[in-house]
Amino acid sequence: MTLLRRAARLLSTLLLGLAVLVLLAVTIGPRLLHYRTATMLTASMSPAIESGDVIIDTPLALGDVRVGQVLTYHIPVDDHRVVSHRVIEVQRPGPGIVNIRTQGDANSAPDPWIATLNGKMVWQVRTVVPKAGTAIRALRVPLVHTLLTSAVPVLLLCWLLLSIWRPTRAKPAATVQQANTSEPVGLAEPAQLLTPPAPAV
């Protein structure tokens, strides 16, 4: 039973630690480390990026845009949705103006537009977390996000306080062996000799 309790305690600690790490990665990480995450919804970039994978974007200076990079940007047509495709052509018609043509690795033809990148930076795909999109989408649901940002820190604080203030079990008092009060034979004080009373004078 003690082994099962230890295993359950270890598992709960690991799960709590994992939840805290996910919470930090989704809420605080992008603000401190200046990155952002997105879920790939199509297979246009397979096999490098599959549908359901999570991509992590970091900022790239506009002047550093090169052919072969995978950029995340808003397309200039239709619903202006966000895509992450590979740059196949870079045009610089003037100072501070960068136009790109892109194509998905799995697509047979380039994207039917030329995108103009605005500002001083653009988002570049740096790494991919396979099949993590479902978890990220769940974390971004308003109710789940509220629970993670409010309930989880409170639970963590309570868990830490309980682990600090949990009373320790009193150990059973050690049995004190009673000393043998009987004196061993041969060590007793010699008996005093009785002398007869002196005769009366």
C-alpha positions as YAML, in Angstrom:
chain: A
units: angstrom
residues:
- id: 1
  name: MET
  ca: [0.00, 0.00, 0.00]
- id: 2
  name: THR
  ca: [2.84, 2.40, 0.83]
- id: 3
  name: LEU
  ca: [4.41, 1.77, -2.58]
- id: 4
  name: LEU
  ca: [1.11, 2.51, -4.33]
- id: 5
  name: ARG
  ca: [0.73, 5.74, -2.39]
- id: 6
  name: ARG
  ca: [4.21, 6.83, -3.33]
- id: 7
  name: ALA
  ca: [3.55, 6.01, -6.99]
- id: 8
  name: ALA
  ca: [0.26, 7.93, -6.93]
- id: 9
  name: ARG
  ca: [1.93, 10.91, -5.26]
- id: 10
  name: LEU
  ca: [4.73, 10.87, -7.84]
- id: 11
  name: LEU
  ca: [2.26, 10.64, -10.71]
- id: 12
  name: SER
  ca: [0.16, 13.51, -9.37]
- id: 13
  name: THR
  ca: [3.30, 15.62, -8.95]
- id: 14
  name: LEU
  ca: [4.40, 14.91, -12.52]
- id: 15
  name: LEU
  ca: [0.95, 15.72, -13.91]
- id: 16
  name: LEU
  ca: [0.81, 18.94, -11.93]
- id: 17
  name: GLY
  ca: [4.28, 19.89, -13.13]
- id: 18
  name: LEU
  ca: [3.31, 19.15, -16.72]
- id: 19
  name: ALA
  ca: [0.16, 21.26, -16.40]
- id: 20
  name: VAL
  ca: [2.19, 24.15, -15.02]
- id: 21
  name: LEU
  ca: [4.73, 23.87, -17.86]
- id: 22
  name: VAL
  ca: [1.97, 23.85, -20.48]
- id: 23
  name: LEU
  ca: [0.33, 26.81, -18.79]
- id: 24
  name: LEU
  ca: [3.59, 28.76, -18.80]
- id: 25
  name: ALA
  ca: [4.35, 27.82, -22.41]
- id: 26
  name: VAL
  ca: [0.95, 28.97, -23.64]
- id: 27
  name: THR
  ca: [0.36, 32.07, -21.53]
- id: 28
  name: ILE
  ca: [3.62, 33.53, -20.25]
- id: 29
  name: GLY
  ca: [6.23, 32.06, -22.61]
- id: 30
  name: PRO
  ca: [5.22, 34.00, -25.74]
- id: 31
  name: ARG
  ca: [5.34, 37.29, -23.82]
- id: 32
  name: LEU
  ca: [8.71, 36.71, -22.23]
- id: 33
  name: LEU
  ca: [10.51, 34.83, -25.02]
- id: 34
  name: HIS
  ca: [8.70, 36.56, -27.90]
- id: 35
  name: TYR
  ca: [7.43, 33.58, -29.84]
- id: 36
  name: ARG
  ca: [4.00, 32.42, -30.87]
- id: 37
  name: THR
  ca: [2.33, 29.13, -31.64]
- id: 38
  name: ALA
  ca: [-0.12, 28.10, -34.34]
- id: 39
  name: THR
  ca: [-1.77, 24.86, -35.38]
- id: 40
  name: MET
  ca: [-1.39, 23.61, -38.94]
- id: 41
  name: LEU
  ca: [-4.86, 22.94, -40.27]
- id: 42
  name: THR
  ca: [-3.97, 21.47, -43.67]
- id: 43
  name: ALA
  ca: [-1.40, 19.11, -45.14]
- id: 44
  name: SER
  ca: [-0.06, 21.67, -47.62]
- id: 45
  name: MET
  ca: [3.39, 21.57, -45.98]
- id: 46
  name: SER
  ca: [3.67, 17.80, -45.49]
- id: 47
  name: PRO
  ca: [5.80, 15.89, -44.82]
- id: 48
  name: ALA
  ca: [7.72, 18.66, -42.98]
- id: 49
  name: ILE
  ca: [4.56, 19.93, -41.25]
- id: 50
  name: GLU
  ca: [1.52, 17.68, -41.02]
- id: 51
  name: SER
  ca: [-2.06, 18.64, -40.27]
- id: 52
  name: GLY
  ca: [-2.48, 18.92, -36.50]
- id: 53
  name: ASP
  ca: [1.15, 19.79, -35.84]
- id: 54
  name: VAL
  ca: [1.97, 22.88, -33.83]
- id: 55
  name: ILE
  ca: [4.45, 25.33, -35.30]
- id: 56
  name: ILE
  ca: [6.50, 27.74, -33.23]
- id: 57
  name: ASP
  ca: [7.22, 31.07, -34.91]
- id: 58
  name: THR
  ca: [9.89, 33.58, -33.98]
- id: 59
  name: PRO
  ca: [10.38, 37.07, -35.40]
- id: 60
  name: LEU
  ca: [12.62, 37.63, -38.40]
- id: 61
  name: ALA
  ca: [13.83, 41.00, -39.61]
- id: 62
  name: LEU
  ca: [12.23, 41.95, -42.92]
- id: 63
  name: GLY
  ca: [15.63, 42.48, -44.50]
- id: 64
  name: ASP
  ca: [16.63, 38.88, -43.67]
- id: 65
  name: VAL
  ca: [13.86, 37.21, -45.68]
- id: 66
  name: ARG
  ca: [15.37, 34.66, -48.07]
- id: 67
  name: VAL
  ca: [14.22, 31.95, -50.46]
- id: 68
  name: GLY
  ca: [13.71, 28.61, -48.71]
- id: 69
  name: GLN
  ca: [12.41, 30.00, -45.42]
- id: 70
  name: VAL
  ca: [8.96, 29.01, -44.15]
- id: 71
  name: LEU
  ca: [7.05, 32.15, -43.18]
- id: 72
  name: THR
  ca: [3.73, 32.64, -41.45]
- id: 73
  name: TYR
  ca: [1.74, 35.56, -42.85]
- id: 74
  name: HIS
  ca: [-1.69, 36.77, -43.88]
- id: 75
  name: ILE
  ca: [-2.51, 36.09, -47.51]
- id: 76
  name: PRO
  ca: [-3.46, 39.23, -49.48]
- id: 77
  name: VAL
  ca: [-6.67, 37.79, -50.99]
- id: 78
  name: ASP
  ca: [-10.03, 36.33, -49.96]
- id: 79
  name: ASP
  ca: [-10.38, 36.09, -46.17]
- id: 80
  name: HIS
  ca: [-6.76, 37.10, -45.45]
- id: 81
  name: ARG
  ca: [-6.26, 33.88, -43.52]
- id: 82
  name: VAL
  ca: [-2.88, 32.96, -42.04]
- id: 83
  name: VAL
  ca: [-0.71, 30.45, -43.92]
- id: 84
  name: SER
  ca: [2.73, 28.99, -43.31]
- id: 85
  name: HIS
  ca: [4.38, 28.31, -46.67]
- id: 86
  name: ARG
  ca: [7.89, 28.22, -48.07]
- id: 87
  name: VAL
  ca: [9.32, 31.27, -49.83]
- id: 88
  name: ILE
  ca: [10.19, 30.52, -53.46]
- id: 89
  name: GLU
  ca: [10.82, 34.09, -54.66]
- id: 90
  name: VAL
  ca: [11.76, 37.39, -53.02]
- id: 91
  name: GLN
  ca: [11.26, 40.77, -54.70]
- id: 92
  name: ARG
  ca: [12.53, 44.08, -53.34]
- id: 93
  name: PRO
  ca: [11.07, 46.78, -55.58]
- id: 94
  name: GLY
  ca: [12.07, 49.62, -53.25]
- id: 95
  name: PRO
  ca: [13.53, 50.53, -49.86]
- id: 96
  name: GLY
  ca: [11.66, 48.75, -47.07]
- id: 97
  name: ILE
  ca: [9.38, 46.89, -49.50]
- id: 98
  name: VAL
  ca: [9.54, 43.10, -49.67]
- id: 99
  name: ASN
  ca: [7.26, 41.01, -51.87]
- id: 100
  name: ILE
  ca: [7.27, 37.22, -51.66]
- id: 101
  name: ARG
  ca: [5.86, 34.29, -53.55]
- id: 102
  name: THR
  ca: [5.30, 31.12, -51.58]
- id: 103
  name: GLN
  ca: [4.32, 27.51, -52.14]
- id: 104
  name: GLY
  ca: [3.32, 24.64, -49.91]
- id: 105
  name: ASP
  ca: [5.75, 21.73, -50.03]
- id: 106
  name: ALA
  ca: [2.91, 19.34, -50.88]
- id: 107
  name: ASN
  ca: [1.31, 21.64, -53.48]
- id: 108
  name: SER
  ca: [2.02, 21.19, -57.16]
- id: 109
  name: ALA
  ca: [1.85, 24.91, -57.95]
- id: 110
  name: PRO
  ca: [2.85, 28.19, -56.25]
- id: 111
  name: ASP
  ca: [0.30, 30.18, -54.32]
- id: 112
  name: PRO
  ca: [-1.75, 32.36, -56.72]
- id: 113
  name: TRP
  ca: [-0.70, 35.67, -55.17]
- id: 114
  name: ILE
  ca: [2.24, 37.90, -54.37]
- id: 115
  name: ALA
  ca: [2.28, 38.96, -50.73]
- id: 116
  name: THR
  ca: [3.71, 42.29, -49.59]
- id: 117
  name: LEU
  ca: [5.31, 42.10, -46.15]
- id: 118
  name: ASN
  ca: [4.67, 45.16, -44.01]
- id: 119
  name: GLY
  ca: [6.46, 46.45, -40.96]
- id: 120
  name: LYS
  ca: [9.98, 45.67, -39.78]
- id: 121
  name: MET
  ca: [9.62, 41.95, -39.11]
- id: 122
  name: VAL
  ca: [7.81, 38.80, -40.15]
- id: 123
  name: TRP
  ca: [7.17, 35.49, -38.40]
- id: 124
  name: GLN
  ca: [9.35, 32.54, -39.39]
- id: 125
  name: VAL
  ca: [8.63, 28.90, -38.55]
- id: 126
  name: ARG
  ca: [11.48, 27.67, -36.36]
- id: 127
  name: THR
  ca: [10.33, 24.32, -35.01]
- id: 128
  name: VAL
  ca: [7.42, 21.89, -35.13]
- id: 129
  name: VAL
  ca: [5.73, 19.97, -32.31]
- id: 130
  name: PRO
  ca: [4.03, 16.95, -33.91]
- id: 131
  name: LYS
  ca: [0.33, 16.35, -33.21]
- id: 132
  name: ALA
  ca: [0.07, 18.88, -30.39]
- id: 133
  name: GLY
  ca: [-2.61, 20.94, -32.09]
- id: 134
  name: THR
  ca: [-5.51, 19.24, -30.34]
- id: 135
  name: ALA
  ca: [-4.11, 20.09, -26.93]
- id: 136
  name: ILE
  ca: [-3.37, 23.69, -27.92]
- id: 137
  name: ARG
  ca: [-6.88, 24.16, -29.32]
- id: 138
  name: ALA
  ca: [-8.34, 22.77, -26.10]
- id: 139
  name: LEU
  ca: [-6.21, 25.13, -24.02]
- id: 140
  name: ARG
  ca: [-7.41, 28.10, -26.06]
- id: 141
  name: VAL
  ca: [-11.10, 27.40, -25.39]
- id: 142
  name: PRO
  ca: [-12.21, 30.36, -23.23]
- id: 143
  name: LEU
  ca: [-13.49, 28.19, -20.37]
- id: 144
  name: VAL
  ca: [-10.36, 26.02, -20.29]
- id: 145
  name: HIS
  ca: [-8.11, 29.06, -20.59]
- id: 146
  name: THR
  ca: [-9.89, 30.71, -17.65]
- id: 147
  name: LEU
  ca: [-9.56, 27.58, -15.54]
- id: 148
  name: LEU
  ca: [-5.86, 27.26, -16.36]
- id: 149
  name: THR
  ca: [-5.08, 30.89, -15.61]
- id: 150
  name: SER
  ca: [-7.08, 31.03, -12.38]
- id: 151
  name: ALA
  ca: [-7.76, 27.59, -10.91]
- id: 152
  name: VAL
  ca: [-4.41, 25.91, -11.61]
- id: 153
  name: PRO
  ca: [-2.29, 28.58, -9.86]
- id: 154
  name: VAL
  ca: [-4.61, 28.45, -6.84]
- id: 155
  name: LEU
  ca: [-4.41, 24.64, -6.71]
- id: 156
  name: LEU
  ca: [-0.64, 24.80, -7.04]
- id: 157
  name: LEU
  ca: [-0.40, 27.28, -4.19]
- id: 158
  name: CYS
  ca: [-2.64, 25.11, -1.99]
- id: 159
  name: TRP
  ca: [-0.57, 22.04, -2.81]
- id: 160
  name: LEU
  ca: [2.64, 23.84, -1.88]
- id: 161
  name: LEU
  ca: [1.17, 25.13, 1.39]
- id: 162
  name: LEU
  ca: [-0.11, 21.68, 2.32]
- id: 163
  name: SER
  ca: [3.26, 20.12, 1.60]
- id: 164
  name: ILE
  ca: [4.93, 22.69, 3.86]
- id: 165
  name: TRP
  ca: [2.43, 22.66, 6.73]
- id: 166
  name: ARG
  ca: [1.53, 18.97, 6.65]
- id: 167
  name: PRO
  ca: [2.01, 17.68, 10.23]
- id: 168
  name: THR
  ca: [4.60, 15.01, 10.56]
- id: 169
  name: ARG
  ca: [3.53, 11.77, 12.17]
- id: 170
  name: ALA
  ca: [4.92, 11.30, 15.68]
- id: 171
  name: LYS
  ca: [7.31, 8.43, 15.82]
- id: 172
  name: PRO
  ca: [6.59, 5.82, 18.54]
- id: 173
  name: ALA
  ca: [8.66, 6.44, 21.63]
- id: 174
  name: ALA
  ca: [11.63, 4.18, 21.89]
- id: 175
  name: THR
  ca: [11.20, 1.47, 24.49]
- id: 176
  name: VAL
  ca: [13.54, 2.18, 27.30]
- id: 177
  name: GLN
  ca: [14.96, -1.00, 28.63]
- id: 178
  name: GLN
  ca: [14.61, -1.06, 32.33]
- id: 179
  name: ALA
  ca: [17.93, -1.43, 34.06]
- id: 180
  name: ASN
  ca: [18.23, -4.47, 36.26]
- id: 181
  name: THR
  ca: [18.29, -3.14, 39.80]
- id: 182
  name: SER
  ca: [19.34, -6.39, 41.39]
- id: 183
  name: GLU
  ca: [22.95, -6.40, 42.23]
- id: 184
  name: PRO
  ca: [25.00, -9.25, 40.98]
- id: 185
  name: VAL
  ca: [26.19, -11.83, 43.42]
- id: 186
  name: GLY
  ca: [29.56, -11.02, 44.89]
- id: 187
  name: LEU
  ca: [29.22, -7.27, 44.53]
- id: 188
  name: ALA
  ca: [27.02, -6.68, 47.53]
- id: 189
  name: GLU
  ca: [28.48, -4.78, 50.40]
- id: 190
  name: PRO
  ca: [29.77, -7.14, 53.15]
- id: 191
  name: ALA
  ca: [27.46, -7.56, 56.11]
- id: 192
  name: GLN
  ca: [28.58, -5.82, 59.27]
- id: 193
  name: LEU
  ca: [29.72, -8.17, 62.07]
- id: 194
  name: LEU
  ca: [27.63, -7.98, 65.16]
- id: 195
  name: THR
  ca: [29.76, -7.37, 68.27]
- id: 196
  name: PRO
  ca: [28.42, -8.33, 71.64]
- id: 197
  name: PRO
  ca: [27.65, -5.49, 74.01]
- id: 198
  name: ALA
  ca: [30.40, -4.47, 76.37]
- id: 199
  name: PRO
  ca: [29.98, -5.89, 79.87]
- id: 200
  name: ALA
  ca: [28.71, -3.54, 82.50]
- id: 201
  name: VAL
  ca: [31.30, -2.30, 84.81]
...
